[in-house]
Amino acid sequence: MKSILKKLDFFESLGWFGNIILSIGVIPQVVQTWKTHDVDSFNWPFLLMWAFGVLFTFIYIVNGDLKADKRQYPLWLNYLVNIVATFYLCYAKLIYS
């Protein structure tokens, strides 16, 4: 039983670490866009697919978590940060283009 708990702790830590990296990964692009207002290299299909992809996946994860009465907070963190970031980038593309 102890070995199972150690594995769960390891995988829980791995999930947190991976999702924190994914959450932080978008921040440099948001900061650069905020400072420079340069959105010329942003591709609308990519931005919209990314934004709605993370939104729909987040809804799927939350729905599954609520049905299973569990919470995968590392995923929630990743997807919430990415939802805010990608919708900001879409907004910036619309405003600064």
PyMOL commands that set and color helices and strands:
alter all, ss='L'
color gray80, all
select helices_A, chain A and resi 2-25+27-36+44-68+73-96
alter helices_A, ss='H'
color red, helices_A
deselect
rebuild
show_as cartoon
